[in-house]
Amino acid sequence: MSSPHGRHRAPRRPGGARKLATRASAAGATLALPVIGASTALAEEDTTYTVASGDTLSVIAAEQDVDGGWKALYENNKSVIGGDPNLIAPGMELSLDGPAEGSATDADNASYGTDTAAAEPTAVMPVDGSTPTAGYEASGANWENGHTGQDWSVPVGTTVKAAAKGTVVEAGWDDSFGYQIVVKHGAEDYTHYAHLSQIDVSVGDSVSMGEAVAQSGATGNVTGPHLHFEVRTTPEYGSAKNPITWLENHGVTT
């Protein structure tokens, strides 16, 4: 399913202020005549945006031509979004041209449907019932410059889940990683799932946190069946960061 990007604009304010003007008649009397829109200001541009399912700050900023891009959009709406720019929820009202009114608690409630600020995790483990094997930056003959992710030993066919909500940006074959998926989360986080036996999503699909996206396998350069999981700052290899730290920062007990 493609990622919808909502444009929910408030109706423009009605223009056409009605004024009265006078004009002298031939007999010297005055006659009141209506002048429609004589000094009507242009209707004000709408400056808010309602977040729709699958939206990210970077996409909204690009489509709405926000000066300063997603970072400016986030800074103007911190009071609504909260401390993590990746966590925007459908229904949030974002200001496109200045600081927004609202609170982080409002954003949390929109995200989780609770009456209190979020204590719920915002990510999940990508596989259940797994045994951790090679960790991030592990050294050895299998990795030229250190291991770039976290491996979990699981049987072929184990369900692989999206660690957080996002949009699929890669889905297919890579020589070393075998069948792989890359999912974009917000502006600067991407998760990578490799050595898969089956891919159940396509590029452009929106996925929710915990949604099944693939099955684990032993494709590519492996010594046995497992899931290789990375967190990156770009969709490309070489931009990895510690995936366990990322999971823990999103409330996951690893």
DAVEN-V101929 format. One record per residue. N is the residue number from 0. RES is the residue in three letters. PSI is psi in radians with two decimals (999 if undefined). Layout:
n=N res=RES psi=PSI
n=N res=RES psi=PSI
This chain:
n=0 res=MET psi=2.41
n=1 res=SER psi=2.79
n=2 res=SER psi=2.00
n=3 res=PRO psi=2.50
n=4 res=HIS psi=1.91
n=5 res=GLY psi=2.49
n=6 res=ARG psi=1.72
n=7 res=HIS psi=1.70
n=8 res=ARG psi=2.45
n=9 res=ALA psi=2.62
n=10 res=PRO psi=2.56
n=11 res=ARG psi=2.61
n=12 res=ARG psi=2.40
n=13 res=PRO psi=2.32
n=14 res=GLY psi=-2.75
n=15 res=GLY psi=0.88
n=16 res=ALA psi=2.40
n=17 res=ARG psi=2.24
n=18 res=LYS psi=2.88
n=19 res=LEU psi=2.40
n=20 res=ALA psi=2.77
n=21 res=THR psi=2.62
n=22 res=ARG psi=2.33
n=23 res=ALA psi=2.37
n=24 res=SER psi=3.01
n=25 res=ALA psi=-0.47
n=26 res=ALA psi=0.08
n=27 res=GLY psi=-0.14
n=28 res=ALA psi=2.94
n=29 res=THR psi=2.58
n=30 res=LEU psi=2.18
n=31 res=ALA psi=2.16
n=32 res=LEU psi=2.37
n=33 res=PRO psi=2.38
n=34 res=VAL psi=1.96
n=35 res=ILE psi=2.11
n=36 res=GLY psi=0.44
n=37 res=ALA psi=-0.66
n=38 res=SER psi=0.75
n=39 res=THR psi=2.24
n=40 res=ALA psi=2.66
n=41 res=LEU psi=2.51
n=42 res=ALA psi=2.39
n=43 res=GLU psi=2.41
n=44 res=GLU psi=2.44
n=45 res=ASP psi=2.49
n=46 res=THR psi=0.37
n=47 res=THR psi=2.80
n=48 res=TYR psi=2.34
n=49 res=THR psi=2.10
n=50 res=VAL psi=2.35
n=51 res=ALA psi=2.87
n=52 res=SER psi=2.31
n=53 res=GLY psi=-0.13
n=54 res=ASP psi=2.64
n=55 res=THR psi=2.80
n=56 res=LEU psi=-0.68
n=57 res=SER psi=-0.70
n=58 res=VAL psi=-0.79
n=59 res=ILE psi=-0.81
n=60 res=ALA psi=-0.71
n=61 res=ALA psi=-0.80
n=62 res=GLU psi=-0.51
n=63 res=GLN psi=0.10
n=64 res=ASP psi=0.85
n=65 res=VAL psi=2.17
n=66 res=ASP psi=2.24
n=67 res=GLY psi=-0.04
n=68 res=GLY psi=-2.79
n=69 res=TRP psi=-0.56
n=70 res=LYS psi=-0.74
n=71 res=ALA psi=-0.70
n=72 res=LEU psi=-0.73
n=73 res=TYR psi=-0.81
n=74 res=GLU psi=-0.69
n=75 res=ASN psi=-0.32
n=76 res=ASN psi=0.34
n=77 res=LYS psi=-0.63
n=78 res=SER psi=-0.37
n=79 res=VAL psi=-0.76
n=80 res=ILE psi=-0.70
n=81 res=GLY psi=-2.80
n=82 res=GLY psi=-0.13
n=83 res=ASP psi=1.95
n=84 res=PRO psi=-0.23
n=85 res=ASN psi=-0.28
n=86 res=LEU psi=1.41
n=87 res=ILE psi=2.55
n=88 res=ALA psi=2.57
n=89 res=PRO psi=2.37
n=90 res=GLY psi=-0.29
n=91 res=MET psi=2.40
n=92 res=GLU psi=2.01
n=93 res=LEU psi=2.44
n=94 res=SER psi=2.35
n=95 res=LEU psi=-0.20
n=96 res=ASP psi=0.30
n=97 res=GLY psi=3.05
n=98 res=PRO psi=2.38
n=99 res=ALA psi=2.72
n=100 res=GLU psi=2.59
n=101 res=GLY psi=-2.98
n=102 res=SER psi=2.78
n=103 res=ALA psi=-0.56
n=104 res=THR psi=-0.66
n=105 res=ASP psi=-0.75
n=106 res=ALA psi=-0.75
n=107 res=ASP psi=-0.75
n=108 res=ASN psi=-0.65
n=109 res=ALA psi=-0.61
n=110 res=SER psi=-0.69
n=111 res=TYR psi=-0.13
n=112 res=GLY psi=0.59
n=113 res=THR psi=3.03
n=114 res=ASP psi=0.02
n=115 res=THR psi=2.86
n=116 res=ALA psi=2.58
n=117 res=ALA psi=2.19
n=118 res=ALA psi=-0.08
n=119 res=GLU psi=2.56
n=120 res=PRO psi=2.60
n=121 res=THR psi=0.25
n=122 res=ALA psi=2.94
n=123 res=VAL psi=2.85
n=124 res=MET psi=2.41
n=125 res=PRO psi=-0.36
n=126 res=VAL psi=2.62
n=127 res=ASP psi=2.73
n=128 res=GLY psi=0.59
n=129 res=SER psi=2.82
n=130 res=THR psi=2.09
n=131 res=PRO psi=2.40
n=132 res=THR psi=-1.85
n=133 res=ALA psi=2.27
n=134 res=GLY psi=3.09
n=135 res=TYR psi=2.33
n=136 res=GLU psi=0.30
n=137 res=ALA psi=2.54
n=138 res=SER psi=2.81
n=139 res=GLY psi=3.04
n=140 res=ALA psi=-0.37
n=141 res=ASN psi=-0.27
n=142 res=TRP psi=2.14
n=143 res=GLU psi=-0.72
n=144 res=ASN psi=0.51
n=145 res=GLY psi=2.65
n=146 res=HIS psi=2.34
n=147 res=THR psi=0.05
n=148 res=GLY psi=-2.82
n=149 res=GLN psi=2.27
n=150 res=ASP psi=2.45
n=151 res=TRP psi=2.23
n=152 res=SER psi=2.09
n=153 res=VAL psi=2.66
n=154 res=PRO psi=2.65
n=155 res=VAL psi=2.35
n=156 res=GLY psi=0.01
n=157 res=THR psi=2.41
n=158 res=THR psi=2.26
n=159 res=VAL psi=2.25
n=160 res=LYS psi=2.59
n=161 res=ALA psi=2.21
n=162 res=ALA psi=-0.51
n=163 res=ALA psi=2.94
n=164 res=LYS psi=2.59
n=165 res=GLY psi=-2.81
n=166 res=THR psi=2.33
n=167 res=VAL psi=2.17
n=168 res=VAL psi=-0.28
n=169 res=GLU psi=2.46
n=170 res=ALA psi=1.87
n=171 res=GLY psi=-2.72
n=172 res=TRP psi=2.42
n=173 res=ASP psi=2.38
n=174 res=ASP psi=-0.94
n=175 res=SER psi=-0.70
n=176 res=PHE psi=-0.07
n=177 res=GLY psi=-2.54
n=178 res=TYR psi=2.30
n=179 res=GLN psi=2.80
n=180 res=ILE psi=2.48
n=181 res=VAL psi=2.27
n=182 res=VAL psi=2.32
n=183 res=LYS psi=2.34
n=184 res=HIS psi=1.89
n=185 res=GLY psi=-2.56
n=186 res=ALA psi=-0.56
n=187 res=GLU psi=0.17
n=188 res=ASP psi=2.37
n=189 res=TYR psi=2.44
n=190 res=THR psi=2.55
n=191 res=HIS psi=2.30
n=192 res=TYR psi=2.12
n=193 res=ALA psi=2.91
n=194 res=HIS psi=0.61
n=195 res=LEU psi=2.67
n=196 res=SER psi=-0.35
n=197 res=GLN psi=2.43
n=198 res=ILE psi=2.25
n=199 res=ASP psi=0.17
n=200 res=VAL psi=2.93
n=201 res=SER psi=2.79
n=202 res=VAL psi=2.33
n=203 res=GLY psi=-0.25
n=204 res=ASP psi=2.45
n=205 res=SER psi=2.37
n=206 res=VAL psi=2.58
n=207 res=SER psi=2.83
n=208 res=MET psi=2.18
n=209 res=GLY psi=0.00
n=210 res=GLU psi=2.40
n=211 res=ALA psi=2.19
n=212 res=VAL psi=-0.29
n=213 res=ALA psi=-3.13
n=214 res=GLN psi=2.46
n=215 res=SER psi=2.82
n=216 res=GLY psi=-2.63
n=217 res=ALA psi=0.72
n=218 res=THR psi=2.74
n=219 res=GLY psi=-2.66
n=220 res=ASN psi=1.64
n=221 res=VAL psi=2.86
n=222 res=THR psi=-0.05
n=223 res=GLY psi=2.95
n=224 res=PRO psi=2.31
n=225 res=HIS psi=2.95
n=226 res=LEU psi=2.24
n=227 res=HIS psi=2.15
n=228 res=PHE psi=2.20
n=229 res=GLU psi=2.71
n=230 res=VAL psi=2.25
n=231 res=ARG psi=2.84
n=232 res=THR psi=-0.20
n=233 res=THR psi=2.99
n=234 res=PRO psi=-0.14
n=235 res=GLU psi=2.64
n=236 res=TYR psi=2.47
n=237 res=GLY psi=-0.03
n=238 res=SER psi=0.44
n=239 res=ALA psi=2.64
n=240 res=LYS psi=3.01
n=241 res=ASN psi=1.98
n=242 res=PRO psi=-0.52
n=243 res=ILE psi=-0.75
n=244 res=THR psi=-0.74
n=245 res=TRP psi=-0.80
n=246 res=LEU psi=-0.80
n=247 res=GLU psi=-0.67
n=248 res=ASN psi=-0.32
n=249 res=HIS psi=0.31
n=250 res=GLY psi=0.21
n=251 res=VAL psi=2.30
n=252 res=THR psi=2.03
n=253 res=THR psi=999
